[in-house]
């Protein structure tokens, strides 16, 4: 509304680069009866100005918006450029409704302008995210292949800052939209889906405590938006099958000696799959335009020089990361069994096994030797992200599920059967029921391949964490002697002990994953303890092992639980000569057989946690302390252990503190594990102690009769009773 002369004069002084004038002309030409070619000419100029600025933003040392100023995008937004751009989408929808075709390039430029504003100007993305109708409208633009890339880019940015998760069922004809995508578009769409099906990270450690999570579950009894979105996706015909095909699609091998160096060079600046998409799309378009030209003009195509052949592999890897992530989230959701059945049917695991050496774990690169965080948001190269996501998927696939045997090939399944037959024990039902037509083919199954590469990893490589988690998940659930022996025969126990004792590994995450894996591998297995003793054959080695365990009991408590449970079982098998021999010779079993050592672990396990700090990570310490006391109760020694805890309190000059804390922890345990929605079979399977005995023992310990020798209350002197009476009050 400003006079043209005044606007031009002010423009020169403020260096607005003619943006207000262009916006004025753009606004005047943005109505149904106007000549949209004029509007497009103004939009092109604006798009060019903003694109240059956005490009400098993403390439200039990745500066944040707060550290850099971008006058063009700021001026554009200041003079209402974002709102003017949005009027074009209203116009587009209006014209589409009366079957008037709008130039695709105009729509692309409009999307480009908005995206560049989001990159450079703080607040624009949030303001767009607040317009639900606009966000849903953007999805309808994805049906057009020419505008798909720009639309997907903008949607991804908007959903990343949107306060409320979008409901997928609100997208007009979502099923038809997804089914219209080609495979590349579907892979790209997975980047958007990953935001809509993942539970939001609250970003506050306090919110991750079990106390807070339980309270949240009470308030939100109905399924979350993420869970509803997962169900919506599963109801789209052919969706999972197409994702399996994408995940297992082969890639043509890049040639040339400099292949790995090319990849490393590209990683230094390329961190956005959509940027690569744009380059690949431009290269494709150039190739198509050059079909009619002679060979010399094709050879001088600028993008052919800038895009090495290895980019095809990077492009594929980036999208496989997104596809695997979506499958992983669905595997961990409420519809897990339905997803499992489909992944097995569509041969996801054999397909990944065939890709393993050619794509998933080809060779070492320099990046492999860097220790990367366990967070999925770790700023890693595409190849590292791909490997981690692959291992996370296998962990989710195997964890407490009978389909885990699909990770083996037929020969390896026969080996498991032979182990059971030799040991004169029945085969596990899941192994018998495994559909042999769906298992891995080739010389090695996927589990064996992971073991092979794990042994070659540098000591502190974060891949070790994920590899150990994937193998451990195969062992989780009811303990299987055949599964353990299958891995023991491949030298896994000796390799883990080397990593814990001899490798110099200092990563707490990696060590924790090995403690957990070692516990599952050794539990109730006398042969494993015999192998342990053979490897840990000097007092120095054993002391190093104990030091590692004691340095972080939260990390190693599952292993402590395994040793305690195994010792208890072996002590009841004294008619077996081999068991008696190992019991007398094994330094680890002898150490745990001493009651003072078990009491020391019990005291520390109770002391390092309290109700307010309980999380999914450390609640295992509470369960391990309970295992020690349940086994003591079986032998009528519970009063001895409780009295020892009381004496420890007085020796430490904190009477009542430890036992009151334990009393509160057990009250929480009842609320947490006796919840009707809580699956407690994992406690029963991992300990081989009926859950009824867990419940009964907790009730006995929490008994109010102060004359009972098995009730915690009788060991707390009256003045120190209920120090934290209101701790669990809501």
C-alpha positions as CSV (number, residue, x, y, z in Angstrom):
1,X,0.0,0.0,0.0
2,X,3.0,2.3,0.1
3,X,3.5,4.8,-2.8
4,X,5.8,3.4,-5.5
5,X,8.3,6.3,-5.3
6,X,8.6,6.2,-1.6
7,X,9.0,2.4,-1.6
8,X,11.8,2.6,-4.2
9,X,13.7,5.4,-2.4
10,X,13.5,3.5,0.9
11,X,14.5,0.3,-0.9
12,X,17.8,1.8,-2.0
13,X,18.6,3.0,1.5
14,X,17.7,-0.2,3.3
15,X,19.1,-2.5,0.5
16,X,15.9,-4.5,0.2
17,X,16.9,-5.5,-3.4
18,X,13.5,-4.7,-4.8
19,X,11.7,-7.4,-2.8
20,X,8.9,-5.2,-1.5
21,X,8.1,-3.9,-5.1
22,X,8.2,-7.5,-6.4
23,X,5.8,-8.6,-3.6
24,X,3.5,-5.7,-4.4
25,X,3.3,-6.8,-8.1
26,X,3.0,-10.4,-7.1
27,X,0.0,-9.6,-4.8
28,X,-1.7,-7.6,-7.5
29,X,-1.5,-10.5,-9.9
30,X,-2.6,-13.2,-7.6
31,X,-6.4,-13.4,-8.3
32,X,-8.3,-15.9,-10.4
33,X,-8.7,-13.6,-13.4
34,X,-5.1,-12.4,-13.6
35,X,-2.5,-13.6,-16.0
36,X,-0.5,-16.1,-13.9
37,X,2.4,-15.9,-16.3
38,X,3.1,-12.3,-15.0
39,X,2.8,-13.5,-11.4
40,X,5.2,-16.4,-12.2
41,X,7.8,-14.0,-13.6
42,X,7.9,-12.1,-10.3
43,X,7.9,-15.3,-8.3
44,X,10.9,-16.6,-10.3
45,X,13.0,-13.5,-9.5
46,X,12.1,-13.8,-5.8
47,X,12.8,-17.6,-5.8
48,X,16.2,-17.0,-7.3
49,X,17.1,-14.4,-4.7
50,X,16.0,-16.5,-1.8
51,X,17.6,-19.7,-3.1
52,X,21.0,-18.1,-3.3
53,X,20.7,-17.1,0.3
54,X,19.5,-20.5,1.5
55,X,22.3,-22.2,-0.4
56,X,24.9,-20.0,1.5
57,X,23.1,-20.9,4.7
58,X,23.4,-24.7,4.3
59,X,27.0,-24.6,2.9
60,X,28.5,-21.8,5.1
61,X,29.9,-24.0,7.9
62,X,26.3,-25.0,8.7
63,X,25.7,-21.8,10.7
64,X,22.6,-21.6,12.7
65,X,20.0,-18.9,12.0
66,X,20.9,-17.1,15.1
67,X,24.6,-16.7,14.0
68,X,23.8,-15.4,10.5
69,X,21.6,-12.7,9.1
70,X,19.8,-13.2,5.8
71,X,18.3,-9.9,4.7
72,X,16.5,-11.1,1.6
73,X,14.4,-13.8,3.4
74,X,13.9,-11.4,6.4
75,X,12.6,-8.7,4.1
76,X,10.4,-11.1,2.2
77,X,8.8,-12.3,5.4
78,X,8.6,-8.7,6.8
79,X,6.6,-7.5,3.9
80,X,4.1,-10.4,4.0
81,X,5.8,-12.6,1.4
82,X,4.8,-15.8,3.2
83,X,1.1,-14.9,3.3
84,X,1.2,-13.8,-0.4
85,X,2.8,-17.2,-1.3
86,X,0.0,-19.0,0.6
87,X,-2.6,-17.1,-1.4
88,X,-1.2,-18.8,-4.5
89,X,-2.0,-22.2,-3.0
90,X,-5.6,-21.1,-2.4
91,X,-5.7,-19.9,-6.0
92,X,-4.2,-23.3,-7.1
93,X,-6.8,-25.3,-5.2
94,X,-9.6,-23.0,-6.6
95,X,-8.4,-23.3,-10.2
96,X,-8.0,-27.1,-9.8
97,X,-11.6,-27.4,-8.6
98,X,-12.8,-26.0,-11.9
99,X,-10.3,-28.1,-13.9
100,X,-7.9,-25.2,-14.9
101,X,-4.3,-26.4,-15.2
102,X,-1.7,-24.4,-13.3
103,X,1.9,-24.4,-14.5
104,X,3.8,-26.9,-12.4
105,X,6.9,-24.7,-12.4
106,X,4.9,-21.9,-10.7
107,X,3.9,-24.3,-7.9
108,X,7.5,-25.5,-7.6
109,X,8.8,-21.9,-7.3
110,X,6.2,-21.1,-4.7
111,X,7.2,-24.2,-2.7
112,X,10.9,-23.2,-3.1
113,X,10.2,-19.7,-1.8
114,X,8.5,-21.1,1.3
115,X,11.2,-23.7,2.0
116,X,14.0,-21.2,1.7
117,X,12.2,-18.9,4.1
118,X,11.9,-21.8,6.5
119,X,15.7,-22.5,6.3
120,X,16.8,-18.9,6.8
121,X,14.1,-17.1,8.9
122,X,13.3,-18.2,12.4
123,X,9.6,-18.7,13.1
124,X,8.4,-19.2,9.5
125,X,8.3,-23.0,9.8
126,X,6.4,-22.8,13.1
127,X,3.8,-20.4,11.6
128,X,3.2,-22.7,8.7
129,X,3.0,-25.7,11.0
130,X,0.2,-24.0,12.9
131,X,-2.0,-24.0,9.8
132,X,-3.4,-27.5,9.8
133,X,-5.4,-27.0,6.6
134,X,-2.3,-25.9,4.7
135,X,-0.3,-28.9,6.0
136,X,-3.0,-31.3,4.8
137,X,-3.2,-29.5,1.5
138,X,0.5,-30.0,1.0
139,X,0.0,-33.8,1.0
140,X,-2.4,-33.4,-2.0
141,X,0.5,-31.8,-4.0
142,X,2.5,-35.0,-3.7
143,X,0.4,-36.7,-6.3
144,X,2.2,-34.6,-8.9
145,X,5.6,-36.1,-9.7
146,X,7.0,-32.7,-10.8
147,X,6.3,-31.0,-7.5
148,X,6.8,-34.1,-5.3
149,X,10.4,-33.4,-4.3
150,X,9.8,-29.8,-3.2
151,X,6.6,-30.7,-1.4
152,X,8.2,-33.6,0.5
153,X,11.0,-31.3,1.5
154,X,8.7,-28.6,2.9
155,X,6.4,-31.1,4.7
156,X,9.4,-32.8,6.4
157,X,10.6,-29.4,7.8
158,X,7.1,-28.4,8.9
159,X,6.3,-31.7,10.7
160,X,9.7,-31.5,12.5
161,X,8.5,-28.4,14.4
162,X,4.8,-29.1,14.6
163,X,3.6,-29.1,18.2
164,X,0.8,-31.6,17.7
165,X,1.4,-34.8,15.6
166,X,-0.6,-34.8,12.4
167,X,-3.2,-37.5,12.1
168,X,-2.5,-39.5,8.9
169,X,-6.2,-40.5,8.5
170,X,-7.0,-36.8,8.0
171,X,-5.0,-36.7,4.7
172,X,-7.5,-36.9,1.8
173,X,-7.3,-40.3,0.1
174,X,-4.1,-41.3,1.9
175,X,-4.3,-44.9,0.6
176,X,-4.7,-43.8,-3.0
177,X,-1.8,-41.2,-2.5
178,X,0.6,-43.9,-1.2
179,X,-0.4,-46.4,-3.8
180,X,0.3,-43.8,-6.5
181,X,3.9,-43.3,-5.5
182,X,6.7,-45.0,-7.4
183,X,9.3,-46.8,-5.3
184,X,11.6,-43.8,-5.1
185,X,8.7,-41.5,-4.0
186,X,7.6,-44.1,-1.4
187,X,11.2,-44.2,0.0
188,X,11.2,-40.5,0.2
189,X,7.7,-40.5,1.9
190,X,9.2,-42.7,4.6
191,X,11.2,-39.6,5.8
192,X,7.8,-37.9,6.5
193,X,6.2,-41.0,8.0
194,X,9.0,-41.5,10.5
195,X,7.9,-38.3,12.2
196,X,4.3,-39.3,12.3
197,X,4.6,-42.8,13.8
198,X,7.3,-42.2,16.4
199,X,6.4,-41.2,20.0
200,X,7.7,-37.7,20.5
201,X,10.8,-37.3,22.6
202,X,9.9,-35.2,25.7
203,X,13.5,-34.0,25.9
204,X,13.4,-34.1,29.7
205,X,15.1,-36.8,31.8
206,X,12.6,-36.5,34.6
207,X,9.8,-37.5,32.1
208,X,11.6,-40.7,31.4
209,X,11.3,-42.1,34.9
210,X,9.0,-45.0,35.4
211,X,7.0,-43.0,37.9
212,X,6.3,-40.3,35.3
213,X,5.6,-42.8,32.6
214,X,3.1,-44.7,34.7
215,X,1.3,-41.4,35.6
216,X,1.3,-40.5,31.9
217,X,-0.3,-43.8,31.0
218,X,-3.0,-43.3,33.5
219,X,-3.9,-39.9,32.0
220,X,-3.7,-41.2,28.5
221,X,-5.5,-44.5,28.5
222,X,-6.4,-44.3,24.8
223,X,-3.9,-45.0,22.0
224,X,-1.5,-42.2,21.2
225,X,-1.6,-40.4,17.9
226,X,1.6,-42.2,16.8
227,X,-0.1,-45.6,17.5
228,X,-3.2,-44.5,15.6
229,X,-1.0,-43.5,12.7
230,X,0.8,-46.9,12.7
231,X,-2.6,-48.7,12.4
232,X,-3.6,-46.3,9.6
233,X,-0.4,-47.3,7.6
234,X,-0.9,-51.0,8.2
235,X,-4.3,-50.7,6.6
236,X,-3.0,-49.4,3.3
237,X,-3.0,-52.4,0.9
238,X,0.5,-53.5,-0.2
239,X,2.3,-50.9,2.0
240,X,4.5,-53.3,4.0
241,X,5.3,-55.5,1.0
242,X,6.6,-52.5,-1.0
243,X,8.7,-51.4,2.0
244,X,10.3,-54.9,2.1
245,X,11.1,-54.6,-1.6
246,X,12.6,-51.2,-1.1
247,X,14.7,-52.4,1.9
248,X,16.1,-55.5,0.0
249,X,16.4,-53.9,-3.5
250,X,19.9,-54.5,-4.9
251,X,22.1,-51.7,-6.1
252,X,24.5,-51.9,-9.0
253,X,28.1,-51.9,-7.7
254,X,30.1,-48.8,-8.3
255,X,33.5,-49.4,-9.9
256,X,36.8,-47.7,-9.7
257,X,39.6,-47.7,-7.1
258,X,38.6,-44.4,-5.7
259,X,35.0,-45.5,-4.7
260,X,35.5,-45.3,-0.9
261,X,37.4,-42.0,-1.1
262,X,34.6,-40.6,-3.3
263,X,32.1,-41.5,-0.6
264,X,34.2,-39.9,2.2
265,X,34.6,-36.7,0.1
266,X,30.8,-36.4,-0.4
267,X,30.0,-37.1,3.3
268,X,31.9,-33.9,4.2
269,X,29.1,-31.7,3.0
270,X,26.1,-33.9,1.9
271,X,23.8,-34.4,4.8
272,X,20.4,-34.2,3.3
273,X,18.9,-37.0,1.2
274,X,16.6,-34.5,-0.5
275,X,19.5,-32.4,-1.7
276,X,20.9,-35.6,-3.3
277,X,17.5,-36.3,-4.8
278,X,17.5,-32.9,-6.5
279,X,21.0,-33.6,-7.9
280,X,19.9,-37.1,-9.1
281,X,16.8,-35.7,-10.6
282,X,18.7,-33.0,-12.5
283,X,21.2,-35.6,-13.7
284,X,18.3,-37.7,-15.0
285,X,16.7,-34.8,-16.7
286,X,20.0,-33.8,-18.4
287,X,20.4,-37.4,-19.6
288,X,16.9,-37.4,-21.1
289,X,17.5,-34.0,-22.8
290,X,20.8,-35.3,-24.2
291,X,19.3,-38.5,-25.7
292,X,19.0,-36.8,-29.1
293,X,22.4,-35.1,-28.9
294,X,25.6,-36.6,-30.0
295,X,28.0,-38.4,-27.6
296,X,30.3,-35.5,-27.2
297,X,27.7,-33.2,-25.7
298,X,26.6,-35.9,-23.3
299,X,30.1,-36.3,-22.1
300,X,30.4,-32.6,-21.3
301,X,27.3,-32.6,-19.2
302,X,28.3,-30.7,-16.0
303,X,26.5,-33.0,-13.6
304,X,28.1,-36.1,-15.1
305,X,31.4,-34.6,-13.9
306,X,30.0,-33.6,-10.5
307,X,28.1,-36.8,-9.6
308,X,30.4,-39.8,-9.2
309,X,28.9,-43.3,-9.9
310,X,29.1,-44.0,-6.1
311,X,26.4,-41.5,-5.6
312,X,23.9,-44.1,-6.8
313,X,24.8,-46.2,-3.8
314,X,24.7,-43.3,-1.3
315,X,21.3,-42.4,-2.7
316,X,20.1,-45.9,-2.1
317,X,21.6,-46.1,1.4
318,X,20.0,-42.9,2.5
319,X,16.5,-44.2,1.6
320,X,17.1,-47.6,3.0
321,X,17.8,-45.9,6.4
322,X,14.3,-44.3,6.3
323,X,12.6,-47.5,5.2
324,X,14.3,-49.6,7.9
325,X,13.5,-47.0,10.5
326,X,9.7,-47.1,9.6
327,X,9.7,-50.9,9.7
328,X,11.6,-50.8,13.1
329,X,9.0,-48.5,14.7
330,X,6.2,-50.6,13.4
331,X,7.9,-53.7,14.8
332,X,7.9,-52.1,18.3
333,X,4.3,-51.0,18.2
334,X,1.1,-52.6,19.4
335,X,0.5,-54.3,16.1
336,X,3.9,-56.1,16.4
337,X,2.6,-59.6,15.6
338,X,0.8,-58.5,12.5
339,X,3.9,-56.7,11.3
340,X,6.1,-59.7,12.1
341,X,3.9,-62.0,10.0
342,X,4.1,-59.7,7.0
343,X,7.9,-59.1,7.2
344,X,8.3,-62.9,7.3
345,X,5.9,-63.5,4.5
346,X,7.6,-60.9,2.3
347,X,11.1,-62.3,3.0
348,X,12.6,-59.2,4.5
349,X,15.3,-61.1,6.5
350,X,16.6,-63.3,3.6
351,X,16.6,-60.2,1.4
352,X,18.8,-58.3,3.9
353,X,21.0,-61.3,4.2
354,X,21.7,-61.2,0.5
355,X,22.6,-57.5,0.7
356,X,24.8,-57.9,3.7
357,X,28.3,-58.2,2.2
358,X,27.6,-56.1,-0.9
359,X,25.9,-53.2,0.6
360,X,25.3,-53.3,4.4
361,X,28.8,-54.4,5.5
362,X,31.1,-54.1,2.5
363,X,34.4,-52.8,3.8
364,X,35.8,-50.6,6.5
365,X,35.8,-46.9,5.9
366,X,37.5,-44.2,8.0
367,X,34.2,-43.3,9.5
368,X,33.8,-46.8,11.1
369,X,36.6,-46.1,13.5
370,X,34.8,-43.1,15.1
371,X,32.8,-43.8,18.2
372,X,29.3,-42.5,17.5
373,X,26.5,-42.1,20.0
374,X,23.7,-44.7,20.5
375,X,21.1,-42.0,19.7
376,X,19.3,-42.5,16.4
377,X,19.8,-38.8,15.8
378,X,23.6,-39.1,15.9
379,X,25.1,-36.9,13.2
380,X,26.7,-39.7,11.2
381,X,27.5,-40.4,7.6
382,X,24.7,-42.2,5.7
383,X,26.6,-45.5,5.7
384,X,27.0,-45.5,9.5
385,X,23.4,-44.5,10.0
386,X,22.4,-47.4,7.7
387,X,24.4,-50.0,9.6
388,X,23.0,-48.8,12.9
389,X,19.4,-48.8,11.7
390,X,19.9,-52.3,10.2
391,X,21.1,-53.6,13.6
392,X,18.3,-51.9,15.4
393,X,15.8,-53.5,13.1
394,X,17.3,-57.0,13.7
395,X,17.2,-56.3,17.5
396,X,13.5,-55.4,17.3
397,X,12.8,-58.4,15.0
398,X,14.4,-61.0,17.3
399,X,13.4,-59.7,20.7
400,X,11.2,-62.2,22.5
401,X,9.7,-63.5,19.2
402,X,9.6,-67.0,17.7
403,X,10.4,-65.6,14.2
404,X,14.0,-65.0,15.3
405,X,15.0,-68.3,13.7
406,X,14.5,-66.7,10.3
407,X,17.9,-65.2,10.9
408,X,19.5,-68.6,10.3
409,X,19.7,-70.7,7.2
410,X,18.5,-74.3,6.8
411,X,21.9,-75.8,7.6
412,X,22.1,-73.8,10.8
413,X,18.6,-74.8,11.8
414,X,19.7,-78.4,11.4
415,X,22.7,-77.7,13.6
416,X,20.4,-76.4,16.4
417,X,18.3,-79.6,16.1
418,X,21.5,-81.7,16.3
419,X,22.7,-79.9,19.5
420,X,19.3,-80.6,21.2
421,X,19.4,-84.2,20.1
422,X,23.0,-84.7,21.4
423,X,22.0,-83.1,24.7
424,X,18.9,-85.2,24.9
425,X,16.6,-82.2,25.3
426,X,13.5,-81.4,23.2
427,X,13.8,-78.8,20.4
428,X,12.1,-75.5,21.3
429,X,8.7,-75.2,19.8
430,X,9.5,-72.0,17.9
431,X,12.4,-73.8,16.0
432,X,10.1,-76.7,15.1
433,X,7.4,-74.3,13.8
434,X,9.8,-72.2,11.7
435,X,8.8,-72.1,8.0
436,X,12.0,-73.3,6.2
437,X,10.9,-71.5,3.0
438,X,11.3,-68.1,4.7
439,X,14.7,-68.5,6.3
440,X,18.0,-67.1,5.0
441,X,19.7,-68.8,2.0
442,X,23.4,-68.8,1.2
443,X,26.3,-70.2,3.1
444,X,25.7,-68.1,6.2
445,X,22.6,-66.8,7.9
446,X,22.3,-63.2,9.1
447,X,23.1,-64.0,12.7
448,X,26.4,-65.7,11.7
449,X,27.3,-62.8,9.5
450,X,26.8,-60.3,12.3
451,X,29.1,-62.4,14.6
452,X,31.8,-62.4,11.8
453,X,31.9,-58.7,11.4
454,X,31.6,-58.1,15.2
455,X,34.9,-59.8,15.7
456,X,36.6,-57.5,13.3
457,X,35.3,-54.2,14.8
458,X,37.8,-51.8,16.6
459,X,37.4,-52.0,20.4
460,X,35.4,-48.8,20.9
461,X,33.4,-48.9,17.7
462,X,29.7,-48.0,18.5
463,X,28.8,-50.8,16.0
464,X,29.8,-53.2,18.8
465,X,27.0,-51.9,21.0
466,X,24.3,-52.5,18.3
467,X,25.8,-55.8,17.2
468,X,25.8,-57.1,20.8
469,X,22.2,-55.9,21.2
470,X,21.1,-57.7,18.0
471,X,22.8,-61.0,19.1
472,X,21.5,-60.6,22.7
473,X,17.9,-60.1,21.5
474,X,18.2,-63.5,19.7
475,X,18.9,-65.1,23.1
476,X,16.3,-63.3,25.1
477,X,13.2,-65.0,26.3
478,X,13.1,-68.5,27.6
479,X,16.7,-69.7,27.9
480,X,17.6,-72.2,25.1
481,X,20.6,-74.4,25.6
482,X,20.8,-75.1,21.8
483,X,20.9,-71.3,21.0
484,X,23.6,-70.8,23.5
485,X,25.8,-73.6,22.2
486,X,25.3,-72.5,18.6
487,X,27.0,-69.2,19.6
488,X,29.5,-70.7,22.0
489,X,30.8,-73.0,19.2
490,X,31.5,-69.8,17.1
491,X,33.8,-68.4,19.8
492,X,31.4,-65.7,21.0
493,X,32.1,-66.1,24.7
494,X,35.9,-65.8,24.3
495,X,35.4,-62.8,22.1
496,X,33.2,-61.0,24.7
497,X,35.7,-61.8,27.5
498,X,38.6,-60.4,25.3
499,X,36.6,-57.2,24.8
500,X,35.8,-56.8,28.5
501,X,39.2,-57.8,29.9
502,X,41.9,-57.4,27.3
503,X,40.9,-55.0,24.6
504,X,41.1,-51.8,26.6
505,X,37.5,-50.8,25.7
506,X,36.4,-47.8,27.8
507,X,32.9,-47.2,26.3
508,X,30.3,-47.7,29.0
509,X,27.6,-48.4,26.4
510,X,29.7,-51.1,24.6
511,X,30.7,-52.7,27.9
512,X,27.0,-52.8,29.1
513,X,25.9,-54.4,25.9
514,X,28.6,-57.1,26.4
515,X,27.7,-57.7,30.1
516,X,24.1,-58.2,29.0
517,X,25.0,-60.5,26.1
518,X,27.4,-62.5,28.4
519,X,24.6,-63.0,30.9
520,X,22.2,-64.4,28.3
521,X,25.0,-66.6,26.8
522,X,26.1,-68.1,30.1
523,X,22.8,-68.4,32.0
524,X,22.2,-72.0,33.3
525,X,24.9,-73.3,30.9
526,X,27.6,-75.3,32.6
527,X,29.7,-75.5,29.4
528,X,29.8,-71.7,29.2
529,X,31.1,-71.4,32.8
530,X,33.7,-74.0,32.0
531,X,34.8,-72.0,29.0
532,X,34.8,-68.8,31.1
533,X,37.2,-70.4,33.6
534,X,39.5,-71.6,30.8
535,X,39.8,-68.1,29.5
536,X,40.0,-66.3,32.8
537,X,42.9,-68.4,33.9
538,X,44.9,-66.1,36.1
539,X,44.0,-64.1,39.3
540,X,44.9,-60.9,37.4
541,X,42.4,-61.6,34.6
542,X,39.7,-62.4,37.1
543,X,40.4,-59.3,39.1
544,X,40.2,-57.2,35.9
545,X,36.8,-58.8,35.2
546,X,35.5,-58.1,38.7
547,X,36.7,-54.5,38.4
548,X,34.8,-54.0,35.2
549,X,31.6,-55.4,36.8
550,X,32.0,-53.3,40.0
551,X,32.8,-50.1,38.1
552,X,29.2,-49.7,37.1
553,X,26.7,-52.1,38.6
554,X,23.8,-50.6,36.7
555,X,25.5,-51.8,33.5
556,X,26.5,-55.2,34.8
557,X,23.6,-56.2,37.1
558,X,22.0,-58.5,34.5
559,X,25.2,-60.5,34.4
560,X,25.3,-60.6,38.2
561,X,21.7,-61.9,38.1
562,X,22.7,-64.6,35.6
563,X,25.5,-65.8,37.8
564,X,23.3,-65.9,40.9
565,X,20.6,-67.8,39.1
566,X,23.0,-70.3,37.5
567,X,24.8,-71.0,40.8
568,X,21.5,-71.7,42.4
569,X,20.5,-74.2,39.7
570,X,24.0,-75.9,39.6
571,X,23.9,-76.4,43.4
572,X,20.8,-78.5,42.9
573,X,22.5,-80.7,40.2
574,X,25.2,-82.3,42.4
575,X,24.5,-85.7,40.9
576,X,26.0,-84.5,37.6
577,X,29.8,-85.1,37.7
578,X,30.5,-82.3,35.2
579,X,28.5,-79.8,37.3
580,X,30.3,-80.7,40.5
581,X,33.7,-80.4,38.7
582,X,32.9,-76.9,37.3
583,X,31.4,-75.8,40.7
584,X,34.6,-76.6,42.4
585,X,37.0,-75.1,39.8
586,X,35.2,-72.0,38.4
587,X,36.5,-68.9,40.0
588,X,33.3,-66.9,39.1
589,X,30.9,-69.5,40.7
590,X,33.2,-69.8,43.8
591,X,33.2,-66.0,44.2
592,X,29.4,-65.7,44.0
593,X,29.0,-68.8,46.3
594,X,30.4,-66.7,49.2
595,X,27.5,-65.1,51.0
596,X,29.4,-61.9,51.9
597,X,29.8,-61.2,48.1
598,X,26.1,-61.7,47.4
599,X,25.3,-59.4,50.3
600,X,27.7,-56.8,49.0
601,X,26.0,-56.9,45.6
602,X,22.5,-56.7,47.2
603,X,23.4,-53.7,49.4
604,X,24.8,-51.8,46.4
605,X,21.9,-52.7,44.1
606,X,19.4,-51.3,46.6
607,X,21.5,-48.3,47.4
608,X,22.0,-47.0,43.8
609,X,18.3,-46.6,42.9
610,X,15.2,-45.0,44.4
611,X,11.6,-44.6,43.3
612,X,12.2,-41.1,41.8
613,X,15.2,-42.2,39.7
614,X,13.9,-45.5,38.4
615,X,13.9,-45.8,34.6
616,X,13.6,-48.6,32.1
617,X,17.4,-48.8,32.2
618,X,18.0,-49.2,35.9
619,X,14.8,-51.0,37.1
620,X,16.7,-54.2,36.4
621,X,18.8,-53.4,39.5
622,X,15.6,-53.7,41.6
623,X,14.7,-57.0,39.9
624,X,18.2,-58.4,40.4
625,X,18.0,-57.6,44.1
626,X,14.7,-59.4,44.3
627,X,16.2,-62.5,42.6
628,X,18.9,-62.6,45.3
629,X,16.2,-62.4,48.0
630,X,13.8,-64.9,46.3
631,X,16.6,-67.5,46.2
632,X,17.4,-66.8,49.8
633,X,13.7,-67.2,50.7
634,X,13.6,-70.6,49.0
635,X,16.4,-71.7,51.3
636,X,14.8,-70.1,54.4
637,X,17.6,-67.6,54.7
638,X,15.6,-64.4,54.0
639,X,15.8,-63.2,57.7
640,X,19.5,-63.6,57.6
641,X,19.8,-61.3,54.5
642,X,17.4,-58.7,55.9
643,X,19.2,-58.6,59.2
644,X,22.5,-58.2,57.3
645,X,21.0,-55.2,55.5
646,X,20.0,-53.7,58.9
647,X,23.5,-54.2,60.3
648,X,25.0,-52.6,57.2
649,X,22.8,-49.5,57.8
650,X,24.0,-49.1,61.3
651,X,27.6,-49.7,60.3
652,X,27.2,-46.9,57.7
653,X,25.4,-44.8,60.4
654,X,22.3,-44.4,58.3
655,X,19.7,-46.5,60.3
656,X,16.5,-47.1,58.4
657,X,17.6,-45.3,55.2
658,X,18.4,-48.4,53.1
659,X,15.4,-50.5,54.2
660,X,12.9,-47.7,53.9
661,X,14.2,-47.1,50.4
662,X,13.8,-50.8,49.6
663,X,10.3,-50.8,51.1
664,X,9.3,-47.9,48.8
665,X,10.9,-49.6,45.8
666,X,8.9,-52.7,46.4
667,X,5.6,-50.8,46.8
668,X,6.4,-49.2,43.4
669,X,7.2,-52.6,42.0
670,X,3.7,-53.8,42.9
671,X,2.1,-50.9,41.2
672,X,4.3,-51.2,38.2
673,X,4.3,-55.0,37.5
674,X,0.9,-55.9,38.8
675,X,-0.7,-53.5,36.3
676,X,-3.0,-55.5,34.1
677,X,-1.4,-54.1,30.9
678,X,2.1,-55.0,32.0
679,X,3.6,-58.0,30.4
680,X,5.5,-59.8,33.2
681,X,6.4,-63.0,31.3
682,X,9.8,-61.6,30.5
683,X,10.6,-61.7,34.3
684,X,9.4,-65.3,34.5
685,X,11.2,-66.4,31.3
686,X,14.5,-64.8,32.1
687,X,14.7,-66.1,35.7
688,X,12.8,-69.4,35.4
689,X,11.0,-68.4,38.6
690,X,7.2,-68.3,38.3
691,X,5.8,-64.8,38.5
692,X,3.5,-66.0,41.3
693,X,6.6,-66.5,43.4
694,X,7.8,-63.0,42.5
695,X,4.5,-61.5,43.7
696,X,4.4,-63.6,46.8
697,X,7.9,-62.7,47.8
698,X,7.2,-59.0,47.4
699,X,4.0,-59.3,49.5
700,X,5.9,-61.1,52.3
701,X,8.7,-58.4,52.3
702,X,6.0,-55.7,52.5
703,X,4.1,-57.4,55.3
704,X,2.9,-55.1,58.0
705,X,3.3,-57.6,60.8
706,X,6.4,-56.4,62.7
707,X,6.8,-59.8,64.3
708,X,7.4,-61.5,61.0
709,X,11.0,-62.3,60.4
710,X,10.5,-62.0,56.6
711,X,9.0,-58.5,56.6
712,X,11.2,-55.5,56.0
713,X,9.2,-53.5,58.6
714,X,10.4,-55.7,61.5
715,X,14.0,-54.7,60.8
716,X,13.4,-50.9,60.9
717,X,13.5,-49.5,64.4
718,X,10.4,-47.5,65.3
719,X,12.0,-44.0,65.2
720,X,13.2,-44.6,61.6
721,X,10.0,-46.1,60.2
722,X,8.4,-44.5,57.0
723,X,11.0,-41.8,56.5
724,X,9.4,-41.2,53.1
725,X,5.8,-42.0,53.9
726,X,4.4,-39.8,51.1
727,X,6.9,-40.7,48.4
728,X,4.4,-42.6,46.2
729,X,1.4,-40.4,46.8
730,X,0.1,-38.9,43.6
